[in-house]
Amino acid sequence: MKRKLLITLTAMLLGVIIIVAIYYESFERMLVLYKLSDYKELLFETSTSTKVVESLASGDMEIVSQKLDDFKVFFTEEGFMQFYSNRLITLYSAFPSKHQGQKLSISDITVKSSTIDLEGHRCIIYYVVEFSADDVPFALEDNQVVFVRDGDAGWRIQNETLSLKETP
């Protein structure tokens, strides 16, 4: 009787441990996806803002340089250097002139796949961003982003690869 009770309790404890592990992984994945969404929204808002577009047109990079600080929270040091050197802050700056008078927005962010390695502190996400002008899709961005857990700072982007294509 005691042996049966011990086996039952052990099985229940093992079940609880498995459930907690699954919940923890799901929670961490959700944190990464929220951070990704916040980053993309800020990048879109900044890159298409009138101030940034006008400063790029005039060749005055001071406004753009000031805006760069807003993005540091999303990146590791290596990731931020890649973001900076690839001038990703200007990625969507051509959208306003191509779609004058239209309301521009990110209409959808779809995760195609994601893998998370909690022991290695790494998460890789493949995703697509759809952009719209007056609710009509006009561009797709196919991306891969690598997040790493950066100590107390949480999940940060280490590397991002993207391909932006305007749709006909």
C-alpha positions in Angstrom: 0.0 0.0 0.0 2.8 2.4 1.0 4.7 1.5 -2.2 1.6 2.2 -4.4 1.1 5.6 -2.7 4.8 6.4 -3.2 4.6 5.5 -6.9 1.5 7.6 -7.3 3.0 10.6 -5.5 6.2 10.3 -7.6 4.2 10.1 -10.8 2.2 13.2 -9.8 5.3 15.1 -8.9 6.9 14.2 -12.2 3.7 15.4 -14.0 3.8 18.7 -12.2 7.5 19.2 -13.1 6.8 18.5 -16.7 3.8 21.0 -16.7 6.0 23.7 -15.0 8.8 23.1 -17.6 6.3 23.4 -20.5 4.7 26.5 -19.0 8.1 28.1 -18.4 9.2 27.5 -22.0 5.9 28.9 -23.3 6.2 31.9 -21.0 9.8 32.6 -22.3 8.7 32.2 -25.9 5.8 34.7 -25.2 8.3 37.2 -23.8 10.5 37.0 -26.9 7.5 37.4 -29.2 6.3 40.5 -27.3 9.8 42.0 -27.5 9.9 41.3 -31.2 6.5 42.9 -31.8 7.5 46.0 -29.7 10.8 46.3 -31.7 9.1 46.1 -35.1 6.4 48.6 -34.1 9.0 51.1 -32.9 11.2 50.6 -35.9 8.2 51.1 -38.2 7.0 54.2 -36.3 10.5 55.7 -36.2 11.5 54.9 -39.8 8.3 56.3 -41.3 8.0 59.4 -39.0 8.0 62.8 -40.7 11.1 64.0 -38.7 13.2 61.0 -39.7 12.1 61.0 -43.3 12.8 64.8 -43.6 16.2 64.5 -41.9 17.2 61.7 -44.3 16.1 63.8 -47.3 18.1 66.8 -46.1 21.1 64.7 -45.2 20.9 65.7 -41.5 21.5 62.5 -39.6 21.3 64.2 -36.1 17.6 63.2 -35.6 18.3 59.7 -36.8 21.3 59.4 -34.4 19.1 60.6 -31.5 16.5 58.0 -32.3 19.1 55.2 -32.2 19.2 55.2 -28.4 15.6 54.0 -28.3 16.6 50.8 -29.9 19.5 49.8 -27.7 17.2 48.0 -25.2 16.3 45.5 -27.9 19.8 44.4 -28.8 23.0 42.8 -27.5 26.0 44.9 -28.2 26.8 42.8 -31.2 23.2 43.0 -32.4 23.1 46.8 -32.0 26.3 47.2 -34.1 24.7 45.1 -36.9 21.5 47.2 -36.6 23.5 50.4 -36.7 25.9 49.5 -39.5 23.1 48.2 -41.7 21.2 51.4 -41.2 18.0 49.4 -40.3 16.6 52.5 -38.6 15.9 53.9 -42.1 14.5 50.6 -43.5 11.0 51.8 -44.1 11.7 55.5 -44.7 10.7 55.3 -48.4 7.2 54.1 -47.6 5.7 57.5 -46.9 6.7 59.0 -50.2 5.5 56.0 -52.1 2.1 56.0 -50.3 1.5 59.8 -49.8 -1.7 60.6 -47.9 -2.3 57.0 -47.0 -2.4 55.5 -43.5 0.6 53.2 -43.2 0.6 50.3 -40.7 2.0 46.9 -39.9 -1.1 44.8 -40.6 0.3 41.5 -39.4 3.3 39.7 -37.9 3.1 36.0 -38.5 5.5 33.6 -36.8 6.4 30.8 -39.3 8.4 28.8 -36.8 10.4 29.3 -33.6 12.8 27.2 -31.6 13.8 28.0 -28.1 16.8 26.5 -26.2 16.4 27.5 -22.6 19.7 25.9 -21.5 21.6 27.6 -24.3 19.7 30.9 -23.7 18.8 31.2 -27.4 15.6 31.6 -29.4 15.3 31.6 -33.2 12.2 32.9 -34.9 11.3 32.9 -38.5 8.5 35.4 -39.2 6.8 37.5 -41.8 5.7 41.1 -41.4 2.9 42.5 -43.7 2.7 46.3 -44.3 -0.5 48.1 -45.4 -1.4 51.4 -46.8 -5.1 52.3 -46.1 -5.6 48.6 -45.2 -4.3 47.3 -48.5 -1.1 45.2 -48.3 1.8 46.6 -50.2 5.0 44.9 -48.8 6.1 41.7 -47.1 9.2 41.3 -45.0 10.6 37.7 -44.5 12.8 37.5 -41.4 14.9 35.4 -39.1 15.8 36.8 -35.8 18.1 35.3 -33.1 17.4 36.3 -29.5 19.8 35.5 -26.7 19.2 35.8 -23.0 21.5 38.6 -21.9 21.8 38.2 -18.1 19.4 40.4 -16.2 18.6 42.4 -19.3 16.4 39.5 -20.6 16.0 38.5 -24.2 17.8 40.6 -26.7 18.4 40.5 -30.5 21.8 39.2 -31.4 21.2 38.9 -35.1 18.5 39.7 -37.7 18.3 38.7 -41.3 15.5 40.1 -43.4 14.2 40.4 -47.0 11.8 43.2 -47.8 9.7 42.9 -50.9 7.0 45.1 -52.2 3.9 43.3 -53.4 2.3 44.1 -56.8 
